Amino acid sequence: MDGTKPVMESTAEETQDEGQESKGCFECCIKCLGGVPYASLVATILCFSGVALFCGCGHVALTGTLTMLENHFSRVTSDHETLTVVIQIFQYIIYGIASFFFVYAIVLLAEGFYTTSTIKKELQSDFKTTVCGRCITAFFMFLTYILALAFFAIFGFTAIPVFLFFNMWNTCAAMKAPDANITSPDSICVDVRQYGVIPWNATPGKACGATLGDICNTNEFYLSYHLYIVALAGAGATLIALVHYLMILAANWAYLKSAVSTHEYQDIKTKDDQDLEAEARSKDGQNSSSYS
């Protein structure tokens, strides 16, 4: 019996140590999870997804559109030379947008981590924000507002090719409808020149009847049409992410400003309490000396 007692005590101590370690790990995990800015994390994931869809699908759709125009609407290179340059510029802009938003989303996520930890330390009275930190948050809020307006314009601009392709697809669908009573299919045409995409002297410039139906069946048309739709959805997702970022930054700035006001009030109150306490002590000292 005496030999088994130390063994039982050591086993109980080991079990208790393991329980404390597991409790410590659990508390550490909860503390780490509490410091994650979930709103900024959701906005970052949405921003990455939206920019990837917009840039990737938009780049491929522009290439397919140029190929379709060269094969069916403007067979002379000089007629669509300006359009080719414009599409190449748009593709370079897409490269820049992808690179910029990749870095900017990471910076905003890091700012979210910083602000979340700062607010918690402010509430615990262990740390005070600086004017520089609040100015950085205000700067990001202003820049995000400008980017949101810019992407709103990009969203509207992306809707233009979707509208053009939809009209063309709707025309082809009307020609193929079984109840369509079309006596002269060649009279149904799609003239790309009227949209200003190519000049009026481009040849042939339009597609009618069976030629139009063949264009709608090509891979370039089908792929470009759907990619433009996905790019439009990506632009909308990016716009929502920027608005989300804007709300987060505004809330963080308000929290930081409120925390500063609270600390200033606490400092003034503490100083007044100290003055009152010092005055009370001086009065007690004077009373004691007068009695003696």
C-alpha positions as protocol buffer text, in pm:
chain_id: "A"
residue {
  index: 1
  type: MET
  ca { x: 0 y: 0 z: 0 }
}
residue {
  index: 2
  type: ASP
  ca { x: 283 y: 240 z: 86 }
}
residue {
  index: 3
  type: GLY
  ca { x: 445 y: 173 z: -253 }
}
residue {
  index: 4
  type: THR
  ca { x: 134 y: 255 z: -453 }
}
residue {
  index: 5
  type: LYS
  ca { x: 54 y: 584 z: -278 }
}
residue {
  index: 6
  type: PRO
  ca { x: 340 y: 790 z: -433 }
}
residue {
  index: 7
  type: VAL
  ca { x: 250 y: 653 z: -775 }
}
residue {
  index: 8
  type: MET
  ca { x: -112 y: 764 z: -736 }
}
residue {
  index: 9
  type: GLU
  ca { x: -5 y: 1110 z: -617 }
}
residue {
  index: 10
  type: SER
  ca { x: 230 y: 1156 z: -914 }
}
residue {
  index: 11
  type: THR
  ca { x: -43 y: 1047 z: -1155 }
}
residue {
  index: 12
  type: ALA
  ca { x: -285 y: 1299 z: -1007 }
}
residue {
  index: 13
  type: GLU
  ca { x: -26 y: 1575 z: -1034 }
}
residue {
  index: 14
  type: GLU
  ca { x: 43 y: 1489 z: -1398 }
}
residue {
  index: 15
  type: THR
  ca { x: -329 y: 1491 z: -1476 }
}
residue {
  index: 16
  type: GLN
  ca { x: -364 y: 1829 z: -1307 }
}
residue {
  index: 17
  type: ASP
  ca { x: -67 y: 1969 z: -1501 }
}
residue {
  index: 18
  type: GLU
  ca { x: -211 y: 1844 z: -1829 }
}
residue {
  index: 19
  type: GLY
  ca { x: -545 y: 2004 z: -1744 }
}
residue {
  index: 20
  type: GLN
  ca { x: -377 y: 2336 z: -1670 }
}
residue {
  index: 21
  type: GLU
  ca { x: -179 y: 2319 z: -1994 }
}
residue {
  index: 22
  type: SER
  ca { x: -490 y: 2244 z: -2198 }
}
residue {
  index: 23
  type: LYS
  ca { x: -675 y: 2525 z: -2023 }
}
residue {
  index: 24
  type: GLY
  ca { x: -388 y: 2760 z: -2095 }
}
residue {
  index: 25
  type: CYS
  ca { x: -384 y: 2662 z: -2463 }
}
residue {
  index: 26
  type: PHE
  ca { x: -760 y: 2708 z: -2484 }
}
residue {
  index: 27
  type: GLU
  ca { x: -741 y: 3054 z: -2328 }
}
residue {
  index: 28
  type: CYS
  ca { x: -455 y: 3145 z: -2561 }
}
residue {
  index: 29
  type: CYS
  ca { x: -658 y: 3033 z: -2865 }
}
residue {
  index: 30
  type: ILE
  ca { x: -960 y: 3231 z: -2747 }
}
residue {
  index: 31
  type: LYS
  ca { x: -741 y: 3537 z: -2696 }
}
residue {
  index: 32
  type: CYS
  ca { x: -591 y: 3503 z: -3044 }
}
residue {
  index: 33
  type: LEU
  ca { x: -931 y: 3453 z: -3206 }
}
residue {
  index: 34
  type: GLY
  ca { x: -1062 y: 3756 z: -3020 }
}
residue {
  index: 35
  type: GLY
  ca { x: -794 y: 3971 z: -3180 }
}
residue {
  index: 36
  type: VAL
  ca { x: -891 y: 3878 z: -3537 }
}
residue {
  index: 37
  type: PRO
  ca { x: -1075 y: 4156 z: -3724 }
}
residue {
  index: 38
  type: TYR
  ca { x: -1342 y: 3934 z: -3878 }
}
residue {
  index: 39
  type: ALA
  ca { x: -1511 y: 4220 z: -4064 }
}
residue {
  index: 40
  type: SER
  ca { x: -1183 y: 4316 z: -4232 }
}
residue {
  index: 41
  type: LEU
  ca { x: -1110 y: 3950 z: -4305 }
}
residue {
  index: 42
  type: VAL
  ca { x: -1447 y: 3902 z: -4478 }
}
residue {
  index: 43
  type: ALA
  ca { x: -1396 y: 4223 z: -4677 }
}
residue {
  index: 44
  type: THR
  ca { x: -1046 y: 4110 z: -4780 }
}
residue {
  index: 45
  type: ILE
  ca { x: -1169 y: 3772 z: -4903 }
}
residue {
  index: 46
  type: LEU
  ca { x: -1450 y: 3941 z: -5094 }
}
residue {
  index: 47
  type: CYS
  ca { x: -1208 y: 4195 z: -5242 }
}
residue {
  index: 48
  type: PHE
  ca { x: -962 y: 3926 z: -5354 }
}
residue {
  index: 49
  type: SER
  ca { x: -1241 y: 3722 z: -5512 }
}
residue {
  index: 50
  type: GLY
  ca { x: -1399 y: 4020 z: -5687 }
}
residue {
  index: 51
  type: VAL
  ca { x: -1071 y: 4156 z: -5824 }
}
residue {
  index: 52
  type: ALA
  ca { x: -964 y: 3810 z: -5942 }
}
residue {
  index: 53
  type: LEU
  ca { x: -1293 y: 3757 z: -6127 }
}
residue {
  index: 54
  type: PHE
  ca { x: -1296 y: 4106 z: -6276 }
}
residue {
  index: 55
  type: CYS
  ca { x: -933 y: 4109 z: -6389 }
}
residue {
  index: 56
  type: GLY
  ca { x: -907 y: 3749 z: -6508 }
}
residue {
  index: 57
  type: CYS
  ca { x: -1240 y: 3728 z: -6690 }
}
residue {
  index: 58
  type: GLY
  ca { x: -1218 y: 4083 z: -6822 }
}
residue {
  index: 59
  type: HIS
  ca { x: -874 y: 4024 z: -6974 }
}
residue {
  index: 60
  type: VAL
  ca { x: -981 y: 3707 z: -7155 }
}
residue {
  index: 61
  type: ALA
  ca { x: -1313 y: 3861 z: -7265 }
}
residue {
  index: 62
  type: LEU
  ca { x: -1137 y: 4159 z: -7422 }
}
residue {
  index: 63
  type: THR
  ca { x: -909 y: 3925 z: -7619 }
}
residue {
  index: 64
  type: GLY
  ca { x: -1209 y: 3723 z: -7740 }
}
residue {
  index: 65
  type: THR
  ca { x: -1396 y: 4038 z: -7839 }
}
residue {
  index: 66
  type: LEU
  ca { x: -1104 y: 4159 z: -8048 }
}
residue {
  index: 67
  type: THR
  ca { x: -1077 y: 3821 z: -8219 }
}
residue {
  index: 68
  type: MET
  ca { x: -1450 y: 3820 z: -8300 }
}
residue {
  index: 69
  type: LEU
  ca { x: -1437 y: 4171 z: -8445 }
}
residue {
  index: 70
  type: GLU
  ca { x: -1134 y: 4090 z: -8659 }
}
residue {
  index: 71
  type: ASN
  ca { x: -1293 y: 3774 z: -8799 }
}
residue {
  index: 72
  type: HIS
  ca { x: -1648 y: 3895 z: -8863 }
}
residue {
  index: 73
  type: PHE
  ca { x: -1691 y: 4273 z: -8847 }
}
residue {
  index: 74
  type: SER
  ca { x: -1365 y: 4442 z: -8941 }
}
residue {
  index: 75
  type: ARG
  ca { x: -1138 y: 4237 z: -9163 }
}
residue {
  index: 76
  type: VAL
  ca { x: -913 y: 4533 z: -9253 }
}
residue {
  index: 77
  type: THR
  ca { x: -651 y: 4584 z: -8983 }
}
residue {
  index: 78
  type: SER
  ca { x: -635 y: 4960 z: -9023 }
}
residue {
  index: 79
  type: ASP
  ca { x: -1007 y: 4992 z: -8946 }
}
residue {
  index: 80
  type: HIS
  ca { x: -977 y: 4855 z: -8595 }
}
residue {
  index: 81
  type: GLU
  ca { x: -620 y: 4960 z: -8520 }
}
residue {
  index: 82
  type: THR
  ca { x: -734 y: 5218 z: -8264 }
}
residue {
  index: 83
  type: LEU
  ca { x: -960 y: 4963 z: -8098 }
}
residue {
  index: 84
  type: THR
  ca { x: -668 y: 4722 z: -8068 }
}
residue {
  index: 85
  type: VAL
  ca { x: -458 y: 4986 z: -7892 }
}
residue {
  index: 86
  type: VAL
  ca { x: -745 y: 5072 z: -7657 }
}
residue {
  index: 87
  type: ILE
  ca { x: -799 y: 4706 z: -7565 }
}
residue {
  index: 88
  type: GLN
  ca { x: -428 y: 4664 z: -7496 }
}
residue {
  index: 89
  type: ILE
  ca { x: -437 y: 4972 z: -7271 }
}
residue {
  index: 90
  type: PHE
  ca { x: -735 y: 4828 z: -7084 }
}
residue {
  index: 91
  type: GLN
  ca { x: -550 y: 4501 z: -7035 }
}
residue {
  index: 92
  type: TYR
  ca { x: -249 y: 4685 z: -6890 }
}
residue {
  index: 93
  type: ILE
  ca { x: -485 y: 4875 z: -6661 }
}
residue {
  index: 94
  type: ILE
  ca { x: -626 y: 4540 z: -6549 }
}
residue {
  index: 95
  type: TYR
  ca { x: -273 y: 4427 z: -6457 }
}
residue {
  index: 96
  type: GLY
  ca { x: -230 y: 4742 z: -6251 }
}
residue {
  index: 97
  type: ILE
  ca { x: -568 y: 4702 z: -6078 }
}
residue {
  index: 98
  type: ALA
  ca { x: -490 y: 4343 z: -5982 }
}
residue {
  index: 99
  type: SER
  ca { x: -149 y: 4432 z: -5839 }
}
residue {
  index: 100
  type: PHE
  ca { x: -270 y: 4742 z: -5655 }
}
residue {
  index: 101
  type: PHE
  ca { x: -571 y: 4581 z: -5491 }
}
residue {
  index: 102
  type: PHE
  ca { x: -370 y: 4277 z: -5387 }
}
residue {
  index: 103
  type: VAL
  ca { x: -136 y: 4504 z: -5189 }
}
residue {
  index: 104
  type: TYR
  ca { x: -406 y: 4745 z: -5072 }
}
residue {
  index: 105
  type: ALA
  ca { x: -632 y: 4470 z: -4934 }
}
residue {
  index: 106
  type: ILE
  ca { x: -342 y: 4327 z: -4734 }
}
residue {
  index: 107
  type: VAL
  ca { x: -260 y: 4674 z: -4599 }
}
residue {
  index: 108
  type: LEU
  ca { x: -622 y: 4729 z: -4493 }
}
residue {
  index: 109
  type: LEU
  ca { x: -629 y: 4386 z: -4328 }
}
residue {
  index: 110
  type: ALA
  ca { x: -311 y: 4472 z: -4136 }
}
residue {
  index: 111
  type: GLU
  ca { x: -467 y: 4804 z: -4038 }
}
residue {
  index: 112
  type: GLY
  ca { x: -769 y: 4612 z: -3911 }
}
residue {
  index: 113
  type: PHE
  ca { x: -547 y: 4391 z: -3692 }
}
residue {
  index: 114
  type: TYR
  ca { x: -366 y: 4698 z: -3559 }
}
residue {
  index: 115
  type: THR
  ca { x: -683 y: 4893 z: -3483 }
}
residue {
  index: 116
  type: THR
  ca { x: -855 y: 4595 z: -3316 }
}
residue {
  index: 117
  type: SER
  ca { x: -565 y: 4536 z: -3080 }
}
residue {
  index: 118
  type: THR
  ca { x: -533 y: 4910 z: -3015 }
}
residue {
  index: 119
  type: ILE
  ca { x: -899 y: 4947 z: -2921 }
}
residue {
  index: 120
  type: LYS
  ca { x: -874 y: 4654 z: -2680 }
}
residue {
  index: 121
  type: LYS
  ca { x: -566 y: 4804 z: -2516 }
}
residue {
  index: 122
  type: GLU
  ca { x: -742 y: 5139 z: -2501 }
}
residue {
  index: 123
  type: LEU
  ca { x: -1033 y: 4980 z: -2317 }
}
residue {
  index: 124
  type: GLN
  ca { x: -789 y: 4817 z: -2073 }
}
residue {
  index: 125
  type: SER
  ca { x: -615 y: 5155 z: -2020 }
}
residue {
  index: 126
  type: ASP
  ca { x: -280 y: 5000 z: -2109 }
}
residue {
  index: 127
  type: PHE
  ca { x: -216 y: 5195 z: -2424 }
}
residue {
  index: 128
  type: LYS
  ca { x: -298 y: 5528 z: -2584 }
}
residue {
  index: 129
  type: THR
  ca { x: -332 y: 5594 z: -2953 }
}
residue {
  index: 130
  type: THR
  ca { x: -128 y: 5863 z: -3121 }
}
residue {
  index: 131
  type: VAL
  ca { x: -241 y: 6135 z: -3356 }
}
residue {
  index: 132
  type: CYS
  ca { x: -41 y: 5966 z: -3633 }
}
residue {
  index: 133
  type: GLY
  ca { x: -237 y: 5641 z: -3591 }
}
residue {
  index: 134
  type: ARG
  ca { x: -569 y: 5820 z: -3616 }
}
residue {
  index: 135
  type: CYS
  ca { x: -450 y: 6017 z: -3918 }
}
residue {
  index: 136
  type: ILE
  ca { x: -349 y: 5692 z: -4093 }
}
residue {
  index: 137
  type: THR
  ca { x: -698 y: 5551 z: -4037 }
}
residue {
  index: 138
  type: ALA
  ca { x: -854 y: 5872 z: -4170 }
}
residue {
  index: 139
  type: PHE
  ca { x: -625 y: 5863 z: -4476 }
}
residue {
  index: 140
  type: PHE
  ca { x: -723 y: 5504 z: -4558 }
}
residue {
  index: 141
  type: MET
  ca { x: -1088 y: 5598 z: -4515 }
}
residue {
  index: 142
  type: PHE
  ca { x: -1052 y: 5883 z: -4765 }
}
residue {
  index: 143
  type: LEU
  ca { x: -855 y: 5669 z: -5013 }
}
residue {
  index: 144
  type: THR
  ca { x: -1107 y: 5384 z: -4988 }
}
residue {
  index: 145
  type: TYR
  ca { x: -1389 y: 5630 z: -5056 }
}
residue {
  index: 146
  type: ILE
  ca { x: -1213 y: 5749 z: -5373 }
}
residue {
  index: 147
  type: LEU
  ca { x: -1150 y: 5389 z: -5483 }
}
residue {
  index: 148
  type: ALA
  ca { x: -1515 y: 5301 z: -5421 }
}
residue {
  index: 149
  type: LEU
  ca { x: -1625 y: 5585 z: -5648 }
}
residue {
  index: 150
  type: ALA
  ca { x: -1373 y: 5474 z: -5913 }
}
residue {
  index: 151
  type: PHE
  ca { x: -1491 y: 5114 z: -5900 }
}
residue {
  index: 152
  type: PHE
  ca { x: -1851 y: 5229 z: -5920 }
}
residue {
  index: 153
  type: ALA
  ca { x: -1759 y: 5387 z: -6253 }
}
residue {
  index: 154
  type: ILE
  ca { x: -1576 y: 5068 z: -6355 }
}
residue {
  index: 155
  type: PHE
  ca { x: -1885 y: 4866 z: -6264 }
}
residue {
  index: 156
  type: GLY
  ca { x: -2100 y: 5084 z: -6490 }
}
residue {
  index: 157
  type: PHE
  ca { x: -1844 y: 5068 z: -6769 }
}
residue {
  index: 158
  type: THR
  ca { x: -1830 y: 4687 z: -6747 }
}
residue {
  index: 159
  type: ALA
  ca { x: -2207 y: 4672 z: -6793 }
}
residue {
  index: 160
  type: ILE
  ca { x: -2174 y: 4823 z: -7144 }
}
residue {
  index: 161
  type: PRO
  ca { x: -2025 y: 4512 z: -7319 }
}
residue {
  index: 162
  type: VAL
  ca { x: -2271 y: 4293 z: -7129 }
}
residue {
  index: 163
  type: PHE
  ca { x: -2556 y: 4502 z: -7272 }
}
residue {
  index: 164
  type: LEU
  ca { x: -2414 y: 4486 z: -7627 }
}
residue {
  index: 165
  type: PHE
  ca { x: -2357 y: 4111 z: -7615 }
}
residue {
  index: 166
  type: PHE
  ca { x: -2701 y: 4059 z: -7463 }
}
residue {
  index: 167
  type: ASN
  ca { x: -2865 y: 4247 z: -7751 }
}
residue {
  index: 168
  type: MET
  ca { x: -2674 y: 4037 z: -8000 }
}
residue {
  index: 169
  type: TRP
  ca { x: -2756 y: 3713 z: -7820 }
}
residue {
  index: 170
  type: ASN
  ca { x: -3124 y: 3814 z: -7790 }
}
residue {
  index: 171
  type: THR
  ca { x: -3138 y: 3883 z: -8165 }
}
residue {
  index: 172
  type: CYS
  ca { x: -2992 y: 3542 z: -8244 }
}
residue {
  index: 173
  type: ALA
  ca { x: -3233 y: 3375 z: -8001 }
}
residue {
  index: 174
  type: ALA
  ca { x: -3528 y: 3549 z: -8168 }
}
residue {
  index: 175
  type: MET
  ca { x: -3414 y: 3420 z: -8508 }
}
residue {
  index: 176
  type: LYS
  ca { x: -3389 y: 3064 z: -8380 }
}
residue {
  index: 177
  type: ALA
  ca { x: -3722 y: 3068 z: -8199 }
}
residue {
  index: 178
  type: PRO
  ca { x: -3960 y: 2802 z: -8341 }
}
residue {
  index: 179
  type: ASP
  ca { x: -4259 y: 3039 z: -8333 }
}
residue {
  index: 180
  type: ALA
  ca { x: -4071 y: 3320 z: -8509 }
}
residue {
  index: 181
  type: ASN
  ca { x: -4238 y: 3412 z: -8835 }
}
residue {
  index: 182
  type: ILE
  ca { x: -3945 y: 3560 z: -9023 }
}
residue {
  index: 183
  type: THR
  ca { x: -3989 y: 3584 z: -9400 }
}
residue {
  index: 184
  type: SER
  ca { x: -3652 y: 3742 z: -9475 }
}
residue {
  index: 185
  type: PRO
  ca { x: -3384 y: 3652 z: -9220 }
}
residue {
  index: 186
  type: ASP
  ca { x: -3127 y: 3861 z: -9401 }
}
residue {
  index: 187
  type: SER
  ca { x: -3314 y: 4172 z: -9294 }
}
residue {
  index: 188
  type: ILE
  ca { x: -3224 y: 4104 z: -8930 }
}
residue {
  index: 189
  type: CYS
  ca { x: -2880 y: 4255 z: -8868 }
}
residue {
  index: 190
  type: VAL
  ca { x: -2647 y: 4363 z: -8592 }
}
residue {
  index: 191
  type: ASP
  ca { x: -2442 y: 4667 z: -8687 }
}
residue {
  index: 192
  type: VAL
  ca { x: -2145 y: 4708 z: -8454 }
}
residue {
  index: 193
  type: ARG
  ca { x: -2055 y: 5042 z: -8610 }
}
residue {
  index: 194
  type: GLN
  ca { x: -2353 y: 5216 z: -8452 }
}
residue {
  index: 195
  type: TYR
  ca { x: -2203 y: 5152 z: -8107 }
}
residue {
  index: 196
  type: GLY
  ca { x: -1885 y: 5336 z: -8195 }
}
residue {
  index: 197
  type: VAL
  ca { x: -1669 y: 5028 z: -8151 }
}
residue {
  index: 198
  type: ILE
  ca { x: -1533 y: 5045 z: -8505 }
}
residue {
  index: 199
  type: PRO
  ca { x: -1548 y: 5331 z: -8760 }
}
residue {
  index: 200
  type: TRP
  ca { x: -1830 y: 5363 z: -9015 }
}
residue {
  index: 201
  type: ASN
  ca { x: -1601 y: 5279 z: -9304 }
}
residue {
  index: 202
  type: ALA
  ca { x: -1515 y: 4938 z: -9158 }
}
residue {
  index: 203
  type: THR
  ca { x: -1612 y: 4641 z: -9371 }
}
residue {
  index: 204
  type: PRO
  ca { x: -1840 y: 4457 z: -9340 }
}
residue {
  index: 205
  type: GLY
  ca { x: -1928 y: 4631 z: -9014 }
}
residue {
  index: 206
  type: LYS
  ca { x: -2248 y: 4432 z: -8967 }
}
residue {
  index: 207
  type: ALA
  ca { x: -2375 y: 4075 z: -8974 }
}
residue {
  index: 208
  type: CYS
  ca { x: -2716 y: 3963 z: -9100 }
}
residue {
  index: 209
  type: GLY
  ca { x: -2923 y: 3646 z: -9116 }
}
residue {
  index: 210
  type: ALA
  ca { x: -2732 y: 3319 z: -9126 }
}
residue {
  index: 211
  type: THR
  ca { x: -2399 y: 3499 z: -9081 }
}
residue {
  index: 212
  type: LEU
  ca { x: -2525 y: 3648 z: -8756 }
}
residue {
  index: 213
  type: GLY
  ca { x: -2641 y: 3307 z: -8640 }
}
residue {
  index: 214
  type: ASP
  ca { x: -2300 y: 3158 z: -8713 }
}
residue {
  index: 215
  type: ILE
  ca { x: -2130 y: 3433 z: -8511 }
}
residue {
  index: 216
  type: CYS
  ca { x: -2353 y: 3361 z: -8213 }
}
residue {
  index: 217
  type: ASN
  ca { x: -2248 y: 2996 z: -8231 }
}
residue {
  index: 218
  type: THR
  ca { x: -1876 y: 3072 z: -8225 }
}
residue {
  index: 219
  type: ASN
  ca { x: -1667 y: 3004 z: -7917 }
}
residue {
  index: 220
  type: GLU
  ca { x: -1543 y: 3364 z: -7904 }
}
residue {
  index: 221
  type: PHE
  ca { x: -1894 y: 3503 z: -7871 }
}
residue {
  index: 222
  type: TYR
  ca { x: -2017 y: 3246 z: -7617 }
}
residue {
  index: 223
  type: LEU
  ca { x: -1707 y: 3268 z: -7400 }
}
residue {
  index: 224
  type: SER
  ca { x: -1672 y: 3647 z: -7415 }
}
residue {
  index: 225
  type: TYR
  ca { x: -2040 y: 3702 z: -7332 }
}
residue {
  index: 226
  type: HIS
  ca { x: -2031 y: 3488 z: -7019 }
}
residue {
  index: 227
  type: LEU
  ca { x: -1691 y: 3617 z: -6913 }
}
residue {
  index: 228
  type: TYR
  ca { x: -1819 y: 3973 z: -6930 }
}
residue {
  index: 229
  type: ILE
  ca { x: -2107 y: 3872 z: -6702 }
}
residue {
  index: 230
  type: VAL
  ca { x: -1863 y: 3717 z: -6452 }
}
residue {
  index: 231
  type: ALA
  ca { x: -1639 y: 4024 z: -6475 }
}
residue {
  index: 232
  type: LEU
  ca { x: -1941 y: 4244 z: -6400 }
}
residue {
  index: 233
  type: ALA
  ca { x: -2018 y: 4029 z: -6095 }
}
residue {
  index: 234
  type: GLY
  ca { x: -1654 y: 4057 z: -5988 }
}
residue {
  index: 235
  type: ALA
  ca { x: -1665 y: 4436 z: -6018 }
}
residue {
  index: 236
  type: GLY
  ca { x: -1981 y: 4440 z: -5808 }
}
residue {
  index: 237
  type: ALA
  ca { x: -1819 y: 4219 z: -5543 }
}
residue {
  index: 238
  type: THR
  ca { x: -1516 y: 4448 z: -5532 }
}
residue {
  index: 239
  type: LEU
  ca { x: -1742 y: 4751 z: -5496 }
}
residue {
  index: 240
  type: ILE
  ca { x: -1924 y: 4584 z: -5205 }
}
residue {
  index: 241
  type: ALA
  ca { x: -1588 y: 4499 z: -5044 }
}
residue {
  index: 242
  type: LEU
  ca { x: -1474 y: 4862 z: -5072 }
}
residue {
  index: 243
  type: VAL
  ca { x: -1798 y: 4987 z: -4916 }
}
residue {
  index: 244
  type: HIS
  ca { x: -1747 y: 4727 z: -4642 }
}
residue {
  index: 245
  type: TYR
  ca { x: -1392 y: 4853 z: -4588 }
}
residue {
  index: 246
  type: LEU
  ca { x: -1523 y: 5208 z: -4573 }
}
residue {
  index: 247
  type: MET
  ca { x: -1772 y: 5124 z: -4299 }
}
residue {
  index: 248
  type: ILE
  ca { x: -1502 y: 4937 z: -4103 }
}
residue {
  index: 249
  type: LEU
  ca { x: -1256 y: 5225 z: -4126 }
}
residue {
  index: 250
  type: ALA
  ca { x: -1521 y: 5478 z: -4026 }
}
residue {
  index: 251
  type: ALA
  ca { x: -1619 y: 5266 z: -3724 }
}
residue {
  index: 252
  type: ASN
  ca { x: -1255 y: 5219 z: -3621 }
}
residue {
  index: 253
  type: TRP
  ca { x: -1185 y: 5590 z: -3650 }
}
residue {
  index: 254
  type: ALA
  ca { x: -1492 y: 5668 z: -3438 }
}
residue {
  index: 255
  type: TYR
  ca { x: -1383 y: 5412 z: -3177 }
}
residue {
  index: 256
  type: LEU
  ca { x: -1032 y: 5557 z: -3161 }
}
residue {
  index: 257
  type: LYS
  ca { x: -1165 y: 5910 z: -3131 }
}
residue {
  index: 258
  type: SER
  ca { x: -1405 y: 5805 z: -2856 }
}
residue {
  index: 259
  type: ALA
  ca { x: -1127 y: 5623 z: -2672 }
}
residue {
  index: 260
  type: VAL
  ca { x: -910 y: 5935 z: -2683 }
}
residue {
  index: 261
  type: SER
  ca { x: -1194 y: 6145 z: -2539 }
}
residue {
  index: 262
  type: THR
  ca { x: -1250 y: 5886 z: -2267 }
}
residue {
  index: 263
  type: HIS
  ca { x: -881 y: 5886 z: -2173 }
}
residue {
  index: 264
  type: GLU
  ca { x: -871 y: 6264 z: -2162 }
}
residue {
  index: 265
  type: TYR
  ca { x: -1173 y: 6263 z: -1931 }
}
residue {
  index: 266
  type: GLN
  ca { x: -1014 y: 5997 z: -1708 }
}
residue {
  index: 267
  type: ASP
  ca { x: -687 y: 6191 z: -1692 }
}
residue {
  index: 268
  type: ILE
  ca { x: -869 y: 6511 z: -1591 }
}
residue {
  index: 269
  type: LYS
  ca { x: -1075 y: 6322 z: -1333 }
}
residue {
  index: 270
  type: THR
  ca { x: -766 y: 6152 z: -1189 }
}
residue {
  index: 271
  type: LYS
  ca { x: -586 y: 6486 z: -1164 }
}
residue {
  index: 272
  type: ASP
  ca { x: -885 y: 6646 z: -988 }
}
residue {
  index: 273
  type: ASP
  ca { x: -907 y: 6354 z: -746 }
}
residue {
  index: 274
  type: GLN
  ca { x: -537 y: 6387 z: -668 }
}
residue {
  index: 275
  type: ASP
  ca { x: -574 y: 6761 z: -610 }
}
residue {
  index: 276
  type: LEU
  ca { x: -869 y: 6706 z: -378 }
}
residue {
  index: 277
  type: GLU
  ca { x: -682 y: 6436 z: -190 }
}
residue {
  index: 278
  type: ALA
  ca { x: -376 y: 6658 z: -155 }
}
residue {
  index: 279
  type: GLU
  ca { x: -594 y: 6946 z: -34 }
}
residue {
  index: 280
  type: ALA
  ca { x: -765 y: 6721 z: 220 }
}
residue {
  index: 281
  type: ARG
  ca { x: -429 y: 6602 z: 351 }
}
residue {
  index: 282
  type: SER
  ca { x: -303 y: 6957 z: 388 }
}
residue {
  index: 283
  type: LYS
  ca { x: -616 y: 7052 z: 584 }
}
residue {
  index: 284
  type: ASP
  ca { x: -572 y: 6749 z: 811 }
}
residue {
  index: 285
  type: GLY
  ca { x: -211 y: 6851 z: 868 }
}
residue {
  index: 286
  type: GLN
  ca { x: -312 y: 7206 z: 959 }
}
residue {
  index: 287
  type: ASN
  ca { x: -582 y: 7083 z: 1200 }
}
residue {
  index: 288
  type: SER
  ca { x: -345 y: 6844 z: 1374 }
}
residue {
  index: 289
  type: SER
  ca { x: -82 y: 7118 z: 1417 }
}
residue {
  index: 290
  type: SER
  ca { x: -338 y: 7362 z: 1559 }
}
residue {
  index: 291
  type: TYR
  ca { x: -457 y: 7106 z: 1818 }
}
residue {
  index: 292
  type: SER
  ca { x: -103 y: 7032 z: 1928 }
}
